[in-house]
């Protein structure tokens, strides 16, 4: 994970899917789930990011935005 999510407001999609991100310890209402395409295109990262969004939606988070820029996919969520 790149940095402390409580300070950066971001978490890697892989950390969410792997269970390494503790939503209970996250103090903010907004969160960006990110994934950089190290191999391939940003499109190749969409399934991983959406799996993280799906998992977070079951924990009371709602998707409010989605973008791809350069080699990075970003999903922005807020806590309901």
RAPEWO-V999579 format. One record per pair of residues at least 12 apart in sequence whose C-alpha atoms are under 10 Angstrom apart, sorted by the first residue. I is the first residue (numbers start at 1). J is the second residue. D is the distance in Angstrom with one decimal. If there is no record, write none. Layout:
# RAPEWO-V999579
i=I j=J d=D
i=I j=J d=D
This chain:
# RAPEWO-V999579
i=1 j=13 d=9.3
i=1 j=14 d=8.6
i=1 j=15 d=6.8
i=1 j=20 d=8.9
i=1 j=21 d=9.1
i=4 j=26 d=10.0
i=5 j=21 d=8.7
i=5 j=22 d=9.8
i=5 j=25 d=9.9
i=5 j=26 d=7.4
i=5 j=27 d=9.5
i=5 j=28 d=9.5
i=5 j=31 d=8.3
i=5 j=32 d=9.2
i=5 j=33 d=9.9
i=6 j=25 d=8.6
i=6 j=26 d=6.0
i=6 j=27 d=6.7
i=6 j=28 d=7.3
i=6 j=31 d=9.2
i=7 j=26 d=9.8
i=7 j=27 d=9.8
i=7 j=28 d=9.6
i=8 j=31 d=9.0
i=8 j=32 d=9.0
i=9 j=26 d=9.0
i=9 j=27 d=9.7
i=9 j=28 d=7.7
i=9 j=29 d=9.4
i=9 j=30 d=7.1
i=9 j=31 d=5.2
i=9 j=32 d=6.2
i=9 j=33 d=8.7
i=9 j=76 d=9.8
i=10 j=30 d=9.0
i=10 j=31 d=5.7
i=10 j=32 d=4.6
i=10 j=33 d=5.7
i=10 j=34 d=6.8
i=10 j=74 d=9.2
i=10 j=75 d=9.7
i=10 j=76 d=9.0
i=11 j=31 d=7.5
i=11 j=32 d=6.4
i=11 j=33 d=5.1
i=11 j=34 d=6.2
i=11 j=35 d=8.6
i=11 j=52 d=9.9
i=11 j=74 d=9.8
i=12 j=32 d=8.5
i=12 j=33 d=5.7
i=12 j=34 d=4.9
i=12 j=35 d=5.7
i=12 j=36 d=8.6
i=12 j=48 d=9.8
i=12 j=49 d=8.5
i=12 j=52 d=8.9
i=12 j=74 d=9.4
i=13 j=32 d=9.2
i=13 j=33 d=5.5
i=13 j=34 d=5.6
i=13 j=35 d=5.7
i=13 j=36 d=9.3
i=13 j=45 d=9.1
i=13 j=46 d=9.8
i=13 j=47 d=9.9
i=13 j=48 d=6.4
i=13 j=49 d=5.2
i=13 j=50 d=8.4
i=13 j=51 d=8.0
i=13 j=52 d=5.5
i=13 j=53 d=8.2
i=13 j=73 d=9.4
i=13 j=74 d=9.0
i=13 j=75 d=9.2
i=14 j=33 d=9.2
i=14 j=34 d=8.7
i=14 j=35 d=7.5
i=14 j=48 d=7.0
i=14 j=49 d=7.8
i=14 j=51 d=9.2
i=14 j=52 d=7.5
i=15 j=33 d=9.4
i=15 j=34 d=9.9
i=15 j=35 d=9.9
i=15 j=52 d=8.5
i=16 j=33 d=8.4
i=16 j=48 d=9.5
i=16 j=49 d=9.0
i=16 j=51 d=8.7
i=16 j=52 d=5.6
i=16 j=53 d=8.6
i=16 j=55 d=7.7
i=16 j=56 d=7.9
i=17 j=48 d=7.8
i=17 j=49 d=8.7
i=17 j=50 d=9.8
i=17 j=51 d=6.9
i=17 j=52 d=5.4
i=17 j=53 d=9.1
i=17 j=54 d=9.5
i=17 j=55 d=7.3
i=17 j=56 d=9.3
i=18 j=52 d=9.1
i=19 j=52 d=9.7
i=19 j=55 d=9.7
i=23 j=56 d=8.3
i=23 j=59 d=8.2
i=23 j=60 d=9.9
i=23 j=61 d=9.7
i=24 j=59 d=9.6
i=28 j=78 d=8.6
i=28 j=79 d=8.1
i=29 j=61 d=8.8
i=29 j=77 d=8.3
i=29 j=78 d=5.3
i=29 j=79 d=4.9
i=29 j=80 d=8.0
i=30 j=61 d=8.8
i=30 j=62 d=9.5
i=30 j=63 d=9.9
i=30 j=64 d=9.6
i=30 j=76 d=7.3
i=30 j=77 d=5.7
i=30 j=78 d=4.3
i=30 j=79 d=6.3
i=30 j=80 d=9.7
i=31 j=61 d=9.0
i=31 j=62 d=9.9
i=31 j=63 d=9.6
i=31 j=75 d=8.3
i=31 j=76 d=5.8
i=31 j=77 d=5.3
i=31 j=78 d=6.2
i=31 j=79 d=8.3
i=32 j=53 d=9.9
i=32 j=63 d=9.6
i=32 j=64 d=10.0
i=32 j=65 d=9.1
i=32 j=66 d=9.3
i=32 j=73 d=9.9
i=32 j=74 d=6.4
i=32 j=75 d=5.6
i=32 j=76 d=4.4
i=32 j=77 d=6.3
i=32 j=78 d=8.8
i=33 j=49 d=6.9
i=33 j=50 d=9.3
i=33 j=52 d=7.6
i=33 j=53 d=7.7
i=33 j=56 d=9.8
i=33 j=63 d=10.0
i=33 j=66 d=9.4
i=33 j=73 d=8.2
i=33 j=74 d=5.6
i=33 j=75 d=5.1
i=33 j=76 d=6.3
i=33 j=77 d=7.8
i=34 j=46 d=10.0
i=34 j=48 d=9.7
i=34 j=49 d=7.0
i=34 j=52 d=9.6
i=34 j=66 d=9.9
i=34 j=67 d=9.8
i=34 j=68 d=9.6
i=34 j=72 d=6.8
i=34 j=73 d=5.6
i=34 j=74 d=4.5
i=34 j=75 d=6.5
i=34 j=76 d=8.7
i=35 j=48 d=8.0
i=35 j=49 d=6.7
i=35 j=68 d=9.7
i=35 j=71 d=8.4
i=35 j=72 d=5.6
i=35 j=73 d=5.4
i=35 j=74 d=6.7
i=35 j=75 d=9.1
i=36 j=49 d=10.0
i=36 j=68 d=9.6
i=36 j=69 d=9.6
i=36 j=70 d=8.9
i=36 j=71 d=5.6
i=36 j=72 d=4.3
i=36 j=73 d=6.4
i=36 j=74 d=8.8
i=37 j=70 d=9.0
i=37 j=71 d=5.2
i=37 j=72 d=6.1
i=37 j=73 d=7.9
i=38 j=71 d=7.6
i=38 j=72 d=9.1
i=39 j=71 d=9.2
i=40 j=71 d=8.7
i=41 j=70 d=9.0
i=41 j=71 d=6.5
i=41 j=72 d=8.8
i=41 j=73 d=9.8
i=42 j=67 d=10.0
i=42 j=68 d=6.7
i=42 j=69 d=8.0
i=42 j=70 d=7.6
i=42 j=71 d=5.1
i=42 j=72 d=5.8
i=42 j=73 d=6.1
i=42 j=74 d=9.9
i=43 j=68 d=8.2
i=43 j=71 d=8.8
i=43 j=72 d=9.2
i=43 j=73 d=8.0
i=44 j=71 d=9.9
i=44 j=73 d=9.5
i=45 j=68 d=9.7
i=45 j=71 d=9.1
i=45 j=72 d=8.2
i=45 j=73 d=6.8
i=45 j=74 d=9.8
i=46 j=66 d=10.0
i=46 j=68 d=9.1
i=46 j=72 d=9.7
i=46 j=73 d=6.9
i=46 j=74 d=9.1
i=46 j=75 d=9.5
i=48 j=73 d=9.7
i=49 j=66 d=9.8
i=49 j=73 d=7.3
i=49 j=74 d=7.6
i=49 j=75 d=7.1
i=50 j=63 d=9.7
i=50 j=66 d=9.8
i=50 j=73 d=9.9
i=50 j=74 d=9.9
i=50 j=75 d=8.1
i=52 j=75 d=9.2
i=53 j=75 d=7.5
i=53 j=76 d=9.0
i=53 j=77 d=8.0
i=56 j=77 d=8.7
i=56 j=78 d=9.8
i=56 j=79 d=9.2
i=57 j=77 d=8.8
i=57 j=78 d=9.6
i=57 j=79 d=8.9
i=57 j=80 d=9.3
i=59 j=79 d=8.7
i=59 j=80 d=9.3
i=60 j=77 d=9.9
i=60 j=78 d=8.6
i=60 j=79 d=5.9
i=60 j=80 d=5.6
i=61 j=76 d=9.8
i=61 j=77 d=6.1
i=61 j=78 d=5.5
i=61 j=79 d=4.4
i=61 j=80 d=5.7
i=62 j=76 d=8.5
i=62 j=77 d=5.2
i=62 j=78 d=5.4
i=62 j=79 d=6.3
i=62 j=80 d=6.5
i=63 j=75 d=6.9
i=63 j=76 d=6.0
i=63 j=77 d=4.4
i=63 j=78 d=6.7
i=63 j=79 d=9.1
i=64 j=76 d=5.7
i=64 j=77 d=5.3
i=64 j=78 d=6.9
i=65 j=77 d=7.0
i=65 j=78 d=9.6
